[in-house]
Amino acid sequence: MDSTTTARQCTLCEAHCGILVTVEDSRVTRIAGNPDDVLSKGYICPKATAMGGLHHDPDRLRTPMRRVGDTFQPVGWDEAFREIGQRLRAVRSAHGPSAIGMYIGNPAAHSSSVMYGALLRAVLLTRNFFSASSIDQFPQEFVAWRMFGSNVLMPITDIDRTDRLVVLGANPAVSNGSITTMPGAKSRIRAVRARGGTVVVIDPRRTETARLADEHVAVRPGGDEYLLLAMLHVLITEELCDERAVRALCTGWDELAELVAATTAERMAPLAGVDAETITRLARDHVAAPSAVLYARIGVCQQVTGTLTHWLVNTINAVTGNLDRAGGQMFATPVVDAARYAKYLPMGHGAWTDRSGAHKSFRSELPVAVLAEEIRTAGPGQIKAMITYAGNPVLSTPQADKLDAALESLDCYVAVDMYVTETTRHADFILPPVSALEREELSLLFPMFSVRNNARYDAKVFDPPADGLEDWQILARLVTEVVPLPVRRFTGRALNAVFEQFSPLRLTAAAVAAGPYGVLRRGRNGLTLSKIRDAAGGVDLGPLQPRLPELIGTSDRRTHLTPPDFLAAMRTVLDDTTAAEPGYDLQLIGRRHLRSNNSWLHNIPSLVKGRDRCTVLVHPDDAAARGLADGDPATIESPVGSIVVPVEISGDIRAGVVAIPHGWGHREPGVGWNVAAALPGANVNLLHDPARTDSLSGASAVNSTWVRVSPVEAETPHATTPSEVAAAPR
């Protein structure tokens, strides 16, 4: 029996943990953590073991599919591209370039093929571009742009050297970090405490991370900004900051002091849901620590005040001297140092809007919250055709259940995807790339946000099939079909030949050679792609170093503490503290699970076996008041929709708050992932109003939605459990 083991990375989440993939007789038999990996050091989570399951999944598409009536039938690559090109060009000719919309999902960022996604976006010349970023990280990018002059300059939490870690709206014990790549986060958190440091988690739920911490502060959903304003009041009025040092590096000290003059802990406490004494102590302890860092992520991103909250996080780190210093917020130096040049890219904020005029473009894209309406609403600029790449917006975005019908109305819809999903089931063509184990590459994006500088190579485990195409090859062929070309039959073939010579790996090799560690700068001792490929577990490039002065893109090269639009928006928030939605008495937040990742790992039996994951977490007092019993189905209603999921009673959730994970609800007709389709669960995004967005960045606000929860009175039919699905023959 032939057996081989290949070292590479798991690319299913941002951690990109190093793995060892063992293959026997052309099947993955074992996936283990790679102890030589310079970043993850042998750690993996259960998701990593699913790489083999994804590769071998019989439901994964392996040939292009074309819609014929209500079904899909295989079609050859050349025929598919030829017909796609004809149909997309016809739409553009009849309705203009913005009649073609494009959506890029989260998995695209886990491959260097995304550079060809950017090229396709550019040649389409459409204003109707969308991505998962506007339901994920837009507020953080917007803050980075306004404070530091570049959306790429989202600071990283230097967890391995900090003396005090304060986590808001993040759960790194499960996520292993996001926009702060920290595989093995549990060990890193424990290490903070082991060296005498302190860990505090501020979250409405006692999360897996909170269970590792010294202190859990159960803030009210949407109360983070009030807590942070009160902390700033303490820091400034008690003169705990080095004002001279702050003024030397930053602008806006006086305006900040004026803003927080009245935001006392006593006044903010009821709005934050945290007592004044705790808030005051948090501020004093933060500035007193030798090094300290506030780390916030998606839980506060997905609020109507997401941008303002991240602004206050960065501001507190800056005024306490914890910006661009060891143990605080820092910036990586990756082998391809894109952040050095990203400041020269225009953000295009407000260069155009959606057709309602309510939502401005940012980084030259529109928020995904308007996607359904831009397809549904007739008139100039209406989207008539769509291209989606590695995305499932029907499940992953709030569209008030309108996106299904909208996608059906398109003249042409092309999906680059491995499955027939809730979204791609509406496509005219589905173009499946080879699996992650069938390609080799060097990640460019996530080293930019890693807690330690490194370079790690992804080796192929399997040779791709002779007729298989990688993501970038599919996207390049789509570029050829939509870009204007004379005598397309000949020039298109020539352009495809050119693209084949410029694979992402070849482009990356050139970028590494020219980068900060490359041979073109450091001579024969510098890095090359070959050296990285040959290094067991990658190349360790050392801890993060202070470097904001060389990266900052503001006109005066100083950190802007008080952008005028932020000040104005915060004053509006302080003037309007209306909380509850009439008729609704509970606030809904999200939660994540170690064995799940958005909507696209639910077809792997090993990851969905066991108890239901899509439940509504309810505090015992709230359950008792509503007659809810553990395990019983409950109806969750919001002003825009309702779903039914089982109740899970837990003292880990703050009273007045409920939590439901997203990414579930696969029981739609025509989906092609059979395991996922048999699972219980519901689409929580049906409860979120797409019109409810962050006021500055336009990101969807899917946290703090007001709901009511009640028992399901009628008898419900039996739902197949994940355990039954895993045990069923396939």
C-alpha positions in Angstrom: 0.0 0.0 0.0 1.6 3.3 -1.2 1.6 6.0 1.5 2.7 9.6 1.1 2.6 12.6 3.6 2.5 16.2 2.4 3.1 19.3 4.5 0.8 22.2 3.7 -1.8 24.4 5.4 -5.5 24.0 6.1 -7.1 26.9 4.2 -10.6 26.7 5.7 -10.2 29.7 8.0 -7.9 32.6 8.6 -5.6 30.6 10.9 -4.1 28.6 8.0 -2.7 26.0 10.4 0.1 23.8 9.2 -1.1 20.2 8.5 0.4 16.9 7.4 -1.8 15.1 4.9 -1.3 11.4 4.6 -2.6 9.7 1.4 -2.9 5.9 0.8 -4.2 4.5 -2.5 -5.3 8.0 -3.6 -7.4 8.7 -0.5 -6.7 11.0 2.4 -6.4 8.7 5.4 -5.1 11.1 8.0 -4.6 14.8 8.6 -2.5 15.9 11.6 -1.0 19.1 12.8 2.5 19.9 11.6 4.8 20.3 14.6 7.3 22.0 12.4 4.9 24.8 11.3 6.5 28.1 12.3 3.1 29.6 13.3 0.7 26.9 14.4 3.4 24.6 15.9 1.3 21.4 15.5 -2.1 22.9 16.5 -5.1 22.1 14.4 -8.9 22.3 15.1 -11.5 19.8 13.9 -12.1 21.8 10.7 -8.6 20.8 9.4 -9.6 17.2 9.3 -12.4 18.1 6.8 -9.9 18.9 4.1 -10.0 15.3 3.0 -13.7 15.1 3.3 -14.1 18.2 1.1 -11.8 16.7 -1.5 -13.5 13.3 -1.7 -17.1 14.6 -1.2 -19.3 12.9 -3.8 -21.5 16.0 -3.9 -18.6 18.3 -5.0 -18.8 19.3 -8.6 -16.0 18.2 -10.8 -17.2 19.4 -14.2 -18.9 22.5 -15.5 -22.7 22.4 -15.2 -25.3 24.2 -17.4 -28.9 24.7 -16.4 -31.3 22.9 -18.7 -34.9 23.6 -17.5 -35.0 22.8 -13.7 -31.9 20.6 -13.7 -28.1 20.9 -14.3 -26.3 18.9 -17.0 -22.5 18.6 -17.6 -21.0 20.8 -20.3 -17.5 21.2 -21.7 -15.3 24.0 -20.5 -14.9 25.6 -24.0 -18.6 25.4 -24.7 -19.5 26.9 -21.3 -17.1 29.8 -21.6 -18.2 30.5 -25.2 -21.9 30.7 -24.2 -21.2 32.6 -21.0 -19.2 35.2 -23.0 -21.9 35.6 -25.6 -24.6 36.1 -22.9 -22.6 38.5 -20.7 -21.5 40.6 -23.7 -25.1 40.8 -24.9 -26.2 42.1 -21.4 -23.5 44.6 -21.4 -24.2 45.8 -25.0 -27.9 46.2 -24.2 -27.7 47.7 -20.7 -24.2 49.0 -20.0 -21.3 47.6 -17.9 -23.1 48.1 -14.6 -25.8 45.7 -15.7 -23.3 42.9 -14.7 -22.9 42.5 -11.0 -20.2 40.6 -9.2 -20.0 39.1 -5.7 -16.9 37.6 -4.1 -17.3 35.4 -1.0 -15.1 34.8 2.0 -13.3 31.6 0.7 -11.8 33.6 -2.2 -9.5 35.3 0.2 -8.0 32.0 1.2 -6.4 31.6 -2.2 -4.0 33.7 -4.2 -6.4 33.2 -7.1 -8.2 36.2 -5.7 -5.9 38.4 -7.7 -7.6 37.2 -10.8 -10.9 37.9 -9.2 -9.7 41.5 -8.8 -8.7 41.5 -12.5 -12.2 40.3 -13.5 -13.8 43.0 -11.4 -11.6 45.6 -13.1 -12.4 44.6 -16.7 -16.1 44.4 -16.0 -16.1 48.2 -15.3 -19.2 47.7 -13.2 -20.3 49.8 -10.2 -22.2 46.8 -8.9 -19.5 44.9 -7.2 -20.1 43.3 -3.8 -18.2 41.1 -1.4 -18.5 39.4 2.0 -16.4 42.2 3.5 -19.5 44.3 3.8 -21.0 41.8 6.3 -17.7 41.0 7.9 -14.9 43.7 8.2 -15.9 46.9 6.5 -16.0 48.9 9.8 -12.4 47.9 10.6 -11.2 48.8 7.1 -13.1 52.1 7.2 -11.5 53.0 10.6 -8.1 52.1 9.3 -8.5 54.3 6.3 -9.8 57.3 8.3 -7.2 57.0 11.1 -4.1 55.7 9.3 -4.8 56.6 5.7 -5.2 53.0 4.3 -7.9 50.4 4.7 -5.2 47.7 4.8 -3.7 49.1 8.0 -6.0 47.2 10.4 -3.8 46.8 13.5 -2.9 43.3 14.7 -3.0 42.2 18.3 0.5 41.3 19.5 -0.9 38.6 21.8 2.4 36.8 22.3 4.0 39.7 24.1 1.1 41.6 25.8 0.6 41.9 29.5 -3.1 42.6 29.3 -5.5 41.3 26.6 -9.0 42.7 26.5 -11.3 41.0 23.9 -14.5 42.6 22.7 -17.0 40.9 20.4 -14.5 38.2 19.4 -14.0 34.6 20.3 -10.5 33.6 19.3 -10.6 30.4 21.3 -13.0 29.2 18.5 -12.0 31.4 15.5 -8.2 31.2 16.1 -8.1 34.9 15.3 -9.5 37.1 12.6 -7.7 40.1 11.2 -5.2 38.9 13.8 -4.2 35.4 12.7 -3.3 33.4 15.8 -3.6 29.6 15.4 -3.7 27.8 18.7 -5.3 30.9 20.3 -6.3 29.0 23.4 -2.6 28.3 24.2 -1.7 31.9 23.4 -4.4 33.1 25.8 -3.2 30.8 28.5 0.3 32.0 27.9 -0.7 35.6 28.7 -1.9 34.5 32.1 1.0 32.1 32.7 3.5 35.0 32.3 1.6 37.0 34.9 -0.7 38.9 32.5 -4.4 39.4 32.5 -7.1 38.5 30.1 -10.6 40.1 30.1 -13.5 39.3 27.8 -16.2 41.8 27.2 -19.2 40.0 25.6 -22.9 39.4 26.2 -22.1 35.7 26.3 -19.6 33.8 28.4 -17.8 32.5 25.3 -15.2 29.8 25.0 -12.6 32.6 25.2 -14.3 34.0 28.3 -13.9 30.7 30.1 -10.1 31.0 29.7 -10.1 34.6 31.0 -9.5 36.3 34.4 -12.7 38.3 34.0 -15.9 38.2 31.9 -17.8 41.5 31.5 -21.3 40.8 30.2 -21.9 44.0 28.2 -25.3 44.7 26.7 -25.4 44.1 22.9 -24.6 47.5 21.3 -23.3 48.8 24.6 -19.6 48.6 23.7 -19.3 52.1 22.4 -20.7 53.5 25.7 -18.3 51.5 27.7 -15.4 52.6 25.6 -16.4 56.3 25.8 -16.6 56.0 29.6 -13.1 54.4 29.6 -11.8 57.3 27.6 -13.4 59.8 30.0 -11.5 58.2 32.9 -8.2 58.1 31.0 -8.4 61.8 30.0 -10.0 63.4 33.0 -7.8 61.6 35.4 -4.8 62.5 33.3 -3.6 58.9 33.0 -2.3 59.3 29.5 1.0 60.9 28.3 -0.7 63.8 26.5 2.6 65.1 25.2 3.5 61.8 23.5 0.0 61.5 22.1 0.1 65.0 20.6 3.4 64.2 19.0 2.1 61.2 17.1 -1.6 62.0 16.7 -4.0 64.7 15.9 -7.3 65.4 17.6 -6.5 65.2 21.3 -8.5 68.4 22.2 -11.5 67.3 20.1 -11.4 63.9 21.8 -11.3 65.4 25.3 -14.2 67.6 24.4 -16.2 64.6 23.1 -15.8 62.5 26.3 -16.0 65.3 28.8 -19.6 64.3 29.7 -19.4 60.5 29.0 -18.8 59.7 32.7 -18.9 56.1 33.8 -22.0 56.8 35.8 -23.8 58.2 32.8 -22.7 55.5 30.3 -23.2 52.5 32.7 -26.9 52.0 32.0 -26.4 52.2 28.3 -23.5 49.8 28.4 -25.1 47.4 30.8 -22.0 47.4 32.9 -21.6 49.1 36.3 -19.6 52.3 36.6 -17.1 50.8 39.0 -16.2 48.1 36.5 -15.8 50.5 33.7 -13.5 52.8 35.7 -11.4 49.9 36.8 -11.1 48.6 33.2 -9.7 52.0 32.1 -7.2 52.3 35.0 -6.0 48.8 34.6 -5.5 49.2 30.9 -3.2 52.2 31.2 -1.4 50.7 34.2 -0.3 47.5 32.5 3.3 47.5 31.1 1.7 46.7 27.7 -2.0 46.2 26.9 -4.3 45.8 23.9 -8.0 46.0 23.1 -8.9 43.4 20.4 -12.3 43.7 18.8 -13.7 41.8 15.9 -16.9 40.7 14.2 -19.3 40.9 17.1 -18.8 44.6 17.3 -18.3 45.0 13.5 -21.8 43.8 12.8 -23.5 46.7 14.7 -25.0 49.9 13.5 -22.1 51.5 15.4 -19.5 49.1 14.2 -17.2 51.8 12.8 -17.5 53.9 15.9 -16.7 51.0 18.2 -13.6 50.1 16.3 -12.5 53.7 16.2 -12.8 53.9 20.0 -10.8 50.6 20.3 -8.0 52.0 18.3 -8.1 55.3 20.0 -7.8 53.8 23.5 -4.8 51.7 22.4 -3.3 54.9 20.9 -3.7 57.2 23.8 -2.5 54.6 26.3 0.7 54.3 24.3 -0.1 50.8 23.0 -0.2 51.6 19.3 2.7 50.3 17.2 4.5 48.9 20.2 5.3 45.3 21.4 2.4 43.9 23.3 -0.1 46.3 21.8 -1.5 46.9 18.3 1.1 46.4 15.6 1.6 45.8 11.9 3.2 42.8 10.2 6.0 42.8 7.7 5.1 40.0 5.2 7.2 38.7 2.4 4.9 40.6 0.0 4.5 44.0 1.7 1.3 45.2 0.2 0.5 47.5 3.1 3.5 49.7 2.1 1.8 50.5 -1.2 -1.9 50.2 -0.4 -2.0 53.8 0.9 -1.7 55.0 -2.7 -4.9 53.2 -3.7 -8.0 55.5 -3.7 -10.9 54.2 -1.5 -13.6 55.6 -3.8 -15.7 56.5 -0.8 -18.9 58.0 -2.2 -17.7 58.0 -5.8 -21.1 56.5 -6.5 -24.0 55.2 -4.5 -26.7 52.5 -4.9 -29.6 53.7 -7.0 -31.6 54.7 -3.9 -28.7 57.1 -3.0 -28.7 55.8 0.6 -25.5 53.7 0.5 -22.1 55.1 -0.6 -19.4 53.0 -2.3 -16.3 52.2 -0.2 -13.1 50.8 -1.7 -15.1 50.9 -5.0 -17.8 48.5 -4.0 -21.3 48.7 -2.6 -22.6 47.1 0.6 -24.1 43.7 -0.1 -27.2 44.8 1.9 -28.5 46.4 -1.4 -27.8 43.5 -3.7 -31.4 42.1 -3.9 -32.9 45.5 -4.5 -30.3 46.4 -7.2 -31.4 43.2 -9.1 -35.2 43.7 -8.4 -35.6 47.4 -9.1 -36.2 48.2 -12.7 -34.5 51.2 -14.4 -31.1 52.3 -15.6 -28.3 50.5 -13.7 -30.4 47.5 -12.9 -28.3 44.3 -12.5 -29.3 42.0 -15.3 -26.5 39.4 -14.9 -24.4 38.2 -12.0 -21.1 36.5 -11.4 -20.5 35.0 -8.0 -17.2 33.6 -6.8 -17.0 31.3 -3.7 -20.0 33.0 -2.1 -23.4 32.0 -0.8 -25.1 35.3 -0.1 -28.6 33.8 0.0 -27.6 32.3 3.4 -24.8 34.6 4.5 -26.4 38.0 4.0 -29.6 39.7 5.2 -31.8 40.1 2.1 -35.3 39.7 3.7 -35.8 36.5 1.7 -35.8 38.6 -1.6 -32.5 37.4 -3.1 -33.9 34.0 -4.1 -36.5 35.5 -6.3 -34.0 38.2 -7.5 -31.5 35.6 -8.7 -34.2 33.8 -10.6 -35.0 37.0 -12.5 -31.5 37.5 -14.0 -30.8 37.2 -17.7 -27.6 35.3 -16.9 -26.0 34.1 -13.7 -22.5 32.5 -13.6 -21.2 30.9 -10.4 -17.6 29.8 -9.7 -18.3 27.3 -7.0 -17.7 23.7 -5.9 -21.3 23.0 -4.9 -24.9 23.6 -5.9 -25.7 25.8 -2.9 -28.7 27.8 -1.8 -27.3 30.6 -4.1 -25.8 28.7 -7.0 -28.9 26.6 -7.5 -30.2 29.7 -9.4 -27.2 29.8 -11.7 -27.2 29.2 -15.5 -23.7 27.9 -15.3 -21.6 26.6 -12.4 -17.9 26.4 -13.0 -16.2 24.3 -10.3 -12.5 24.8 -9.5 -10.3 21.9 -8.4 -10.1 21.2 -4.7 -7.7 23.0 -2.4 -5.6 19.8 -2.1 -5.0 19.9 -5.9 -3.3 23.3 -6.1 0.0 24.8 -4.8 0.4 28.4 -3.7 1.9 30.9 -1.2 -0.7 32.8 0.8 -0.4 36.6 0.3 -3.3 37.9 2.4 -3.2 36.4 5.9 0.5 36.9 6.6 -0.4 40.6 6.5 -2.4 40.0 9.6 -0.4 37.4 11.4 0.8 37.7 15.0 4.3 36.7 13.8 6.0 37.4 10.6 6.3 34.2 8.5 6.1 32.7 5.0 4.6 29.3 4.5 4.0 27.3 1.3 1.1 25.2 0.3 2.1 22.1 -1.5 -0.2 20.0 -3.7 -1.4 16.7 -2.2 -2.9 15.4 -5.4 -2.3 16.3 -9.1 -5.4 17.9 -10.5 -7.4 16.0 -13.1 -6.4 16.7 -16.7 -9.6 18.6 -17.4 -9.7 20.4 -14.1 -9.1 24.2 -13.8 -7.9 26.2 -10.8 -9.9 29.2 -9.6 -7.6 31.6 -11.3 -7.8 29.8 -14.6 -11.6 30.0 -14.5 -11.5 33.7 -13.7 -8.9 34.4 -16.3 -11.1 32.7 -19.0 -14.0 34.8 -17.9 -11.8 37.9 -18.3 -11.0 36.8 -21.8 -14.7 36.5 -22.5 -15.8 39.9 -21.2 -12.8 42.1 -22.2 -13.3 43.8 -25.6 -11.2 42.0 -28.2 -11.0 42.3 -32.0 -11.5 39.0 -33.9 -12.2 37.2 -30.6 -11.7 33.7 -32.0 -8.0 34.4 -32.4 -7.2 37.1 -29.9 -9.0 35.4 -27.1 -6.9 32.3 -27.6 -3.8 34.5 -27.6 -4.9 36.2 -24.4 -5.5 32.9 -22.7 -2.0 31.8 -23.6 -0.6 34.9 -22.0 -2.6 34.3 -18.8 -1.2 30.8 -18.6 2.3 32.3 -18.3 1.2 34.5 -15.4 -0.1 32.2 -12.8 -0.6 33.5 -9.3 2.4 31.4 -8.2 4.7 32.9 -10.8 3.5 36.4 -9.9 4.0 35.6 -6.2 7.5 34.3 -6.8 8.4 37.7 -8.5 6.8 39.6 -5.6 8.7 37.6 -3.0 12.0 38.3 -4.7 11.3 42.0 -4.7 9.9 42.1 -1.2 11.5 43.2 2.1 13.2 39.8 2.6 13.8 39.0 -1.1 17.0 38.3 -3.0 16.6 41.6 -4.9 17.0 43.5 -1.7 19.1 41.1 0.4 21.3 39.4 -2.1 22.0 35.7 -2.1 20.8 35.4 1.5 17.4 36.7 0.6 14.2 34.7 0.2 12.9 33.1 -2.9 9.8 31.0 -3.5 12.1 28.0 -3.8 13.6 28.6 -0.4 10.2 28.9 1.2 9.0 25.8 -0.6 11.9 23.8 0.8 11.6 25.0 4.4 9.9 22.5 6.6 7.0 24.3 8.2 7.8 27.6 6.5 10.1 30.4 7.4 9.9 32.2 10.7 10.7 35.9 10.1 10.5 37.0 13.7 8.2 39.0 15.9 6.3 42.1 14.7 8.3 45.3 14.7 7.1 49.0 15.1 6.7 50.4 11.6 3.6 52.6 11.5 5.6 55.7 10.5 6.7 54.1 7.2 3.2 52.7 6.5 0.9 55.5 7.5 -0.9 57.2 4.6 -2.5 60.3 6.2 -1.5 63.6 4.6 0.4 64.7 7.7 1.7 61.2 8.5 0.1 61.3 11.9 -2.7 59.1 13.4 -6.0 60.9 13.2 -7.8 60.4 16.5 -10.9 62.3 15.7 -12.0 62.2 12.0 -14.8 64.8 11.8 -17.4 62.3 10.4 -16.7 60.0 13.4 -17.2 62.9 15.9 -20.5 63.9 14.3 -21.8 60.3 14.2 -20.9 59.7 17.8 -22.7 62.9 18.9 -25.8 61.6 17.1 -25.5 58.3 18.9 -25.2 60.1 22.3 -28.2 62.2 21.5 -30.4 59.3 20.5 -30.1 56.4 23.0 -33.4 54.7 22.1 -33.0 51.0 22.7 -35.9 48.6 22.2 -38.0 48.0 19.1 -41.6 48.2 20.2 -43.1 44.8 20.6 -39.8 43.0 20.8 -38.0 42.4 24.1 -34.8 40.4 23.4 -31.6 41.2 21.6 -30.3 38.7 19.1 -26.5 38.1 18.7 -24.5 35.6 16.7 -22.3 32.8 17.8 -19.8 30.5 16.1 -18.8 26.8 16.6 -15.4 25.2 16.3 -16.7 22.7 13.8 -18.5 25.2 11.5 -17.4 28.0 9.2 -20.1 30.2 7.8 -22.3 28.0 5.4 -19.9 25.8 3.7 -18.7 23.0 6.0 -22.1 21.4 6.7 -21.8 18.7 4.0 -19.0 16.9 5.9 -20.5 14.2 8.1 -17.6 14.3 10.6 -18.2 18.0 11.3 -22.0 17.9 11.7 -22.4 14.7 13.7 -23.7 15.0 17.3 -26.2 17.4 18.7 -27.9 20.2 16.8 -25.7 23.3 16.4 -28.4 25.7 15.1 -30.2 26.4 18.4 -31.3 29.6 20.2 -29.3 30.1 23.3 -31.6 31.5 26.1 -30.9 32.6 29.7 -32.8 30.5 32.2 -34.8 33.5 33.5 -35.9 34.4 30.0 -36.8 30.8 29.2 -38.9 30.4 32.4 -40.8 33.7 31.7 -41.8 32.4 28.2 -42.5 28.8 29.1 -39.5 27.5 27.1 -38.0 24.1 27.8 -34.6 22.9 26.8 -34.7 21.2 23.4 -38.2 22.4 22.5 -38.8 24.2 19.2 -39.3 28.0 19.5 -40.4 30.7 17.1 -38.0 33.6 16.9 -39.7 36.7 15.3 -38.2 40.0 14.3 -39.9 43.0 12.5 -38.9 41.4 9.1 -39.2 37.6 9.5 -39.4 34.5 11.7 -37.7 31.2 12.0 -38.1 28.1 14.2 -35.1 26.5 16.0 -34.7 24.4 19.2 -34.1 26.1 22.5 -30.8 25.7 24.4 -31.0 27.1 27.9 -27.7 28.3 29.4 -26.5 30.6 32.1 -23.7 31.6 29.8 -25.9 34.2 28.0 -26.8 37.5 29.5 -30.5 37.9 30.5 -32.4 39.7 27.8 -30.1 38.4 25.0 -30.4 35.3 22.8 -27.8 33.9 20.3 -28.2 31.9 17.1 -25.4 30.8 14.7 -25.5 31.8 11.1 -24.9 29.7 7.9 -27.7 27.2 8.5 -31.0 26.5 6.7 -30.0 24.2 3.8 -33.4 22.7 3.1 -34.0 24.6 -0.1 -35.2 22.7 -3.2 -32.5 21.9 -5.7 -29.4 22.2 -3.5 -26.7 19.7 -4.3 -25.2 19.1 -0.9 -27.2 16.2 0.4 -25.8 16.0 3.9 -26.3 19.7 4.5 -29.8 19.6 3.0 -30.9 16.9 5.5 -29.8 18.8 8.6 -32.1 20.8 10.9 -31.5 24.5 11.3 -32.7 27.8 9.9 -31.4 30.9 8.2 -30.9 33.5 10.9 -30.4 36.2 8.3 -34.1 36.0 7.6 -34.5 37.9 10.9 -32.2 40.8 10.1 -33.4 43.9 8.2 -31.1 44.6 5.2 -31.8 48.3 5.7 -30.2 48.2 9.1 -26.5 49.0 8.5 -23.5 50.7 10.0 -24.0 54.4 9.5 -20.6 55.1 8.1 -19.3 52.0 6.3 -22.6 50.6 5.1 -21.8 47.1 6.6 -24.8 45.0 7.5 -25.8 45.2 11.1 -26.7 41.6 12.0 -26.0 41.9 15.8 -28.4 43.4 18.4 -31.5 42.7 16.3 -34.6 43.0 18.5 -36.7 39.8 18.5 -39.3 38.0 20.5 -39.2 34.3 21.3 -42.2 32.0 22.0 -42.9 28.3 22.2 -44.1 26.5 19.0 -47.6 25.4 19.9 -48.4 23.0 17.1 -46.8 19.6 16.9 -43.7 19.8 14.6 -42.6 17.0 12.3 -39.6 15.0 13.1 -36.4 16.6 11.9 -33.4 14.4 10.9 -30.6 14.9 13.3 -26.9 15.3 12.3 -26.1 12.0 13.9 -28.7 10.3 11.7 -27.3 12.0 8.7 -23.7 10.9 9.5 -24.9 7.3 10.0 -26.9 7.1 6.8 -25.5 5.3 3.8 -24.2 7.6 1.0 
